[in-house]
Amino acid sequence: MVRIPSGQIGSGDGADAADRETGREIERLPPGAVAAALGVDAVSGLSRDEARARAGLWGPNALRVRPPVLAWRRLLAQFADPLVLLLVAAAAISAGLWLREAVADGSAGPPFEALAILAIVVLNAAMGFIQEARAERAVAALRRMSAARARVVRDGIRREIPATELVPGDVIRIEEGDAIPADARLIEASALRAGEATLTGESVPVAKDAALLAGEASLGSRRNMVFSGTAIVSGRGVGIVTATGMRTELGRIAGMLEETPEETTPLQAALARLGRRLGLAVLVIAAALAATIVLVEEICTLPALLDTLIVAVALAVAAVPEGLPAIVTAALSLGVLRMARRHAIVRRLAAVETLGSADVIASDKTGTLTRNAMTVRVVVTASGRCLLDGALNGQDHDIRLSGEAEAALLAGALANDAALQEHEDHPIIHGDPTEGALLIAARTTGLDAALGRFVRLDEIPFSSERRRMSAVCREAGRDGLLVALKGAPDVVLARCTRERVGDQERPLTPERREAIVAANAGLAGSGLRMLGVAHRRMPEGSRIAPEDGVEQDLVFLGLIGMRDPPRSEAREAVARARAAGIRSVMITGDHPNTAAAVAAELGIAADGAVLTGDRIDALAPEELDEAVRRVSVFARVAPAHKLRIVRGLQRNGLVVAMTGDGVNDAPALKAAEIGIAMGVTGTDVSREAADIVLSDDNFATIVAAVEEGRAIFSNIRKVLRYLLSSNLGEVMVMALGIVLAPVLGLAPSPGEVVLPLLATQILWINFVTDGAPALALAVDPADPAAMAQAPRPRGEGVLTGAMGWSIAFVGLVTASCSLFVLDSCLPGGLVEGTGSPAYARTMTFTTLVLCQLFNVLNARSGEVSARDGLFRNRWLWAAIGVSLLLQAAVVYTPILQQGFMTVSLSLGDWLFCAGVASIVLILEELRKAVVRTWRAAAAAA
């Protein structure tokens, strides 16, 4: 209920008093009492001095705007991620390593590794800044919705002023086409109807009047109030402003947007956890390796200790997948491009993945699941029902109607103030959507010619008290007048004494009246909005006025049922979502019967269970949590209810995708893990608050986006599986190589550091294998079975236990293969060799690179064989080719040989390295086969 703040009366009250309430609910006061309570004369309005004083007390009639976040702060925020900070530290360490080498011998080239890491960090920050760093524009969009001008009465003079100058107590005049500039209590109304879909979700314009309200009333039921940001569809009225700026219903939503924090997406949380764990692992690895070298090699001199520290730090840097942030960003960005081609515009990169993990799609009905266009579905006459389902889109011009149905539609089109304007392939309705639906139905069924024979002479307009409208017309070539009437079925029926049956008129018997009432109740219960239509022939020159009985002794023509129809593709989309383990929930401001009918038709809920806003208000949080687990249809809800529903779903451990198009959806869009707004019919507010905007307003696009999101997350896991297993292999090569140095034939002199690989070689491996191959994995084609799987559990991280075991297995095999080659190339050890340390390191170096290139084929799936779709990703093979060329360059190019201490290898050497490295692929294929067999056996049991 709207309450009158005591500080609004007069200008002498302070700002503190302005926030106190008198307890008087303005909807329950008569117009005179409203004016007295607000300290204004309803005829002359406020004086200029009083208006100026109240403006100083209450401030401008505008929504509060947050100061924009400075660009440099938004850019700096991109470096707050733990993994990004770790990479900055890695770049500094790598630069220190290069600086020492440069000072020591002056032969070091440019610091390629440090520059590469810094480039990755900068690229990641730049892309995040462009895609994600946006100011809080939702409140600014709400502000733009406010009316620019307002017609006000001050000092007894009507004048037009900027809407920002309105104050509580101002008397405003409104008429058809106006945007309401502030919340106001009506004191006069004539055939006034307001479109409040963007505020309440109610698809049908609401009739307004100045009458008192009895009992509690929800936002959509306050018929004697008009609200800022809504529009007048028809009629005119006078109101007294009760609230301006942030105190309006629109302002309350703006406040809710400000108070609703941005949700951390599952991917963001998972990568943050991974960054922290990797940071800790790096420190442990560096310390352990340094201690191992010192103990095993008996290091005691300062130069040797310094070499040991540098090697340990270099290996720690190599253990971090520094390409991960950029590759994840690239994977998401490429997904954004693919989704844009499927009509889903992503405003925040992480939203792509989050949508793929959604458990629930909580959708607004009007304009999202339905077409947001009232459509005639059925005409009921004395001879039966005529279904117009084939004409829902206005394309079927061959609907054959009985004479009764034609007469009913003709009367509905004549008693009508709407107009149609042709626009490309569809008409645009100007006026009331319900009346527009009657005109489209008449046109669709071929009644244009019949309508053209009539000229309107007069009308008796609709009002909320009368609940009907009459039009008086003259028909060309026929004497007399025709009165066409439409309105609430019970009102129309009460004024009829006959009904049309075929081409005749017959008396309305009590039995027929009961049958008509029953038919109306049944159709209304199925969610249709029902109208009754009737007509009457009158002699030329008859007086046209309600008191003259012009709306009596009518001929009942029939009932017309209409509804905002579901989108044709929405049912299939709901079914696809269900197959993917995603529950669809409808949240609407419409009538419960309408919501239940649409939900049943779409397959969202067949049990008819509906939870209304009033019932939600009566539920405790734990009761609401239980209710949202069972109920999938919510009707007559306000913005605060939508937030409570989303929060209740989230407390049940569900990842929520919230869709909508109106102002009333914005807080819930922002609160949900993923907000999806309609781009065509949506408001600026909903688009600014959302993470994804649908350019075609198609519910089916959401399901397509889910599929894309799942594919992207799957590819991110492939990249992680590959990078972590490869980097683990490098760490194990170094650690085991040092511990087992005497066994492998590495015989260091006392106090000397002898390593299986040099620090520069380790960094080169990361440069060669962590770049192009990992990026190619990020664009791997989607698994066709992705939409047959359940959503990923909310608490499940990017890495699972099964992935961890797979990563450890591949890392151990990689290290074993590499150390075997090292041993076989050196004299002594387990396998006798004859090569020099430089040759052995080059062979080990090359084997490790090839192991990782074989591993990239493994990483495409944790269970499916690498043979499946082996050549489907052409970019992967191109990346493998580039990596081989780079490795060949470091082996054969003299300047690189000098920098990386390598020697040339023969073809036989390459074949030997490749043969040993292929063991990584062979053993992983065997492991996958065992896993598949085990899972199949478990499923059969």
Buried (B, 14 or more C-beta within 10 A) or exposed (E): BBBBBBBBBBBEBEEEBBEEEBEBBBBBBEBEBBBBBBBBBBEEBBBEEBBEBBBEBBBBBBBBEEEEEEEEEBBEBBBEBBBBBBBBBBBBBBBBBBEBBBEEEEEBEEBBBBBBBBEBBEBBBBBBBEBBBBBBBBBBBBBBBBBEBBBBBBEEEEEEBBBBBBBBBBBBBBEBEBBBBBBBBBBBBBBBBBBBBBBBBBBBBBBBBBBEBEEEBBBBBBBBBBBBBBBBBBBBBBBBBBBBBBBBBBBBBBBBBBEBEEBEBBBBBBBBBBBEBBBEBBEEBBEBBBEBBBEBBEBEEEEBBBBBBBBBBBBBBBBBBBBBBBBBBBBBBBBBEBBEEBBBBBBBBBBBBBBBBBBBBBBBBBBBBBBBBBBBBBBBBBBEBBEBEEBBBBEEEEBEBBEBBBBBBBBBBBBBBBEBEEEEEEBEBBBBBBBBBBBBBBBBBBBEEBBEEBEBEEBBBBBBEBBBBBBBBBBEEEEEBBBBBBBBBEBBBEBBEBBBBEEEBEEBEEEBBEEBEEBBEEBBEBBBBBBBBBBBEBEEEBEBEEEEEBBEEBBBBBBBBBBBBBBEEBBBBBBBBEEBBBBBBBBBBBBBBBBBBBBBBBBBBEEEBBBBBEBBBEBEEEEBBBBBEEBBBBBBBBBBBBBBBBBBBBEBEBBBBBBBBBBBBBBBBBBBBBBBBBBEBBBBBBBBBBBBBBBEBBBBBBBBBBBBBBBBBBBBBBBBBBBBBBBBBBBBBBBBBBBBBEEBBBBBEEEEBBBBBBBBBBBBBBBBBBBBBBBBBBBBEBBEEBBEEEBBEBEEBBBBEEBEEBBBBBBBBBBBBBBBBBBBBBEBBEBEBEBEBEBBBBBBBBBBBBBBBBBBBBBBBBEBBBEEBEEEBEBBBEBBEBBBEBBEEBBEBEEBBEBBBBBEBEEEBBEBBBEBBBBBBEBBBEBBEEBEEEEEEEEEE
